[in-house]
Amino acid sequence: IDAAYIAALIDGEGTVTLSRTSRDEYRRVFVSINNSDKKMLEWVLRKVGAGKILPKKVYSKNHSITFTYRVVSREAIEFLKQIVPYLHTYKKGRSKLILKYSAKLTVRNGKYSKELMKKKIQFVKRLFILNPTKRNRVLSFT
């Protein structure tokens, strides 16, 4: 039940992506949930047992203080294994791609052969195609 609830949070308020924290590094798996309810994110952190909660910058005094629960890299992959059956948006497709290819296409020392780097780039492009802003989606309740 908890995994399904957390998957719903990710479907609605979260992100499943490949990202980097600096230009000098390769993309890593990032799973996050943004929300103004810090207690709910603390519950997610306790249930998952990995990740961290970070405050988001407030750009206007009219905006609420919000927080991001974030889990990255191997911990994110283990997390996705638990929730992927319960995802319902394009994030399910992204999660499946990550689970299938990320470990195979990531080297720990960062030294990629030309062939492996080419495959990694293709994987990243495939993942980013799975985005609702890039195609029309039709909802069906049948």
C-alpha positions as CSV (number, residue, x, y, z in Angstrom):
1,I,0.0,0.0,0.0
2,D,2.8,2.4,0.9
3,A,4.6,1.8,-2.4
4,A,1.4,2.5,-4.3
5,Y,0.9,5.7,-2.4
6,I,4.4,6.9,-3.0
7,A,4.1,6.0,-6.7
8,A,1.0,8.2,-6.9
9,L,3.0,11.0,-5.3
10,I,5.6,10.6,-8.0
11,D,3.1,10.4,-10.8
12,G,1.5,13.6,-9.5
13,E,4.2,15.7,-7.9
14,G,7.4,13.9,-8.8
15,T,10.1,13.3,-11.4
16,V,11.9,10.3,-12.7
17,T,14.9,11.4,-14.8
18,L,18.6,11.4,-15.5
19,S,20.3,14.5,-14.3
20,R,23.6,15.8,-13.2
21,T,24.6,18.3,-10.5
22,S,27.5,19.8,-12.4
23,R,28.5,20.0,-16.1
24,D,31.6,17.8,-15.5
25,E,29.7,14.7,-14.5
26,Y,27.6,12.1,-16.3
27,R,23.8,11.9,-15.8
28,R,22.6,9.9,-12.8
29,V,19.2,8.5,-12.0
30,F,17.2,11.0,-10.0
31,V,13.7,10.4,-8.5
32,S,12.1,13.3,-6.6
33,I,8.9,14.5,-5.1
34,N,8.2,18.2,-4.7
35,N,5.7,19.3,-2.0
36,S,5.0,22.0,0.6
37,D,4.1,19.3,3.2
38,K,7.4,18.5,4.7
39,K,5.9,16.0,7.2
40,M,4.6,13.9,4.2
41,L,8.0,14.0,2.6
42,E,9.6,12.9,5.9
43,W,7.2,10.0,5.9
44,V,8.4,9.1,2.4
45,L,12.0,9.3,3.5
46,R,11.3,7.0,6.5
47,K,9.4,4.5,4.3
48,V,12.1,4.4,1.6
49,G,15.0,4.5,3.9
50,A,17.1,6.4,1.5
51,G,17.4,9.9,0.0
52,K,17.1,13.3,1.5
53,I,14.8,16.3,1.8
54,L,16.0,19.7,0.5
55,P,14.3,23.1,0.7
56,K,13.5,24.8,-2.6
57,K,14.4,28.4,-3.2
58,V,11.4,30.7,-2.8
59,Y,11.4,33.3,-5.6
60,S,8.4,35.3,-4.5
61,K,6.9,36.3,-1.2
62,N,3.6,35.0,-2.5
63,H,4.9,31.5,-2.9
64,S,4.8,28.8,-0.3
65,I,8.0,27.3,1.1
66,T,8.4,23.9,-0.7
67,F,10.7,20.9,-0.3
68,T,12.1,18.2,-2.5
69,Y,12.5,14.6,-1.5
70,R,15.3,13.3,-3.7
71,V,17.0,9.9,-4.1
72,V,19.8,9.3,-6.6
73,S,21.9,6.7,-8.4
74,R,21.8,3.1,-7.1
75,E,19.4,4.0,-4.2
76,A,17.0,5.5,-6.8
77,I,17.2,2.3,-8.9
78,E,16.4,0.2,-5.9
79,F,13.5,2.6,-5.1
80,L,12.1,2.3,-8.6
81,K,12.1,-1.5,-8.4
82,Q,9.6,-1.1,-5.6
83,I,7.2,1.4,-7.1
84,V,7.3,0.8,-10.9
85,P,4.3,-1.6,-10.8
86,Y,2.2,1.2,-9.4
87,L,3.2,4.1,-11.7
88,H,0.6,5.1,-14.3
89,T,2.1,8.1,-16.2
90,Y,5.0,8.4,-18.6
91,K,7.2,7.9,-15.5
92,K,6.4,4.2,-15.7
93,G,8.0,4.0,-19.1
94,R,11.0,6.0,-17.9
95,S,11.4,3.8,-14.8
96,K,11.3,0.6,-16.9
97,L,14.0,1.9,-19.3
98,I,16.2,2.9,-16.3
99,L,15.7,-0.5,-14.7
100,K,16.5,-2.3,-17.9
101,Y,19.5,-0.3,-19.1
102,S,21.0,2.1,-16.5
103,A,23.2,-0.4,-14.7
104,K,24.4,-2.0,-18.0
105,L,25.4,1.4,-19.5
106,T,27.0,3.0,-16.5
107,V,30.6,2.5,-15.5
108,R,31.7,3.2,-12.0
109,N,35.0,4.8,-12.9
110,G,33.5,7.1,-15.5
111,K,35.7,5.8,-18.2
112,Y,33.5,4.9,-21.2
113,S,34.6,3.2,-24.4
114,K,33.4,4.9,-27.5
115,E,30.8,2.1,-28.1
116,L,29.5,2.2,-24.6
117,M,29.3,6.0,-24.6
118,K,27.3,5.8,-27.9
119,K,24.8,3.4,-26.3
120,K,24.6,5.6,-23.2
121,I,23.7,8.6,-25.3
122,Q,21.1,6.6,-27.2
123,F,19.6,5.5,-23.8
124,V,19.4,9.1,-22.6
125,K,17.7,10.3,-25.8
126,R,15.2,7.4,-25.6
127,L,14.4,8.3,-22.0
128,F,13.8,12.0,-22.7
129,I,11.5,11.1,-25.6
130,L,9.1,9.7,-22.9
131,N,7.7,13.0,-21.9
132,P,4.1,14.2,-22.1
133,T,5.1,17.6,-23.4
134,K,6.6,16.0,-26.5
135,R,3.4,14.2,-27.6
136,N,-0.3,14.3,-27.3
137,R,-1.7,12.1,-24.6
138,V,-5.3,10.8,-24.5
139,L,-6.7,9.8,-21.2
140,S,-9.0,6.8,-21.2
141,F,-11.0,5.6,-18.3
142,T,-12.2,2.4,-19.8
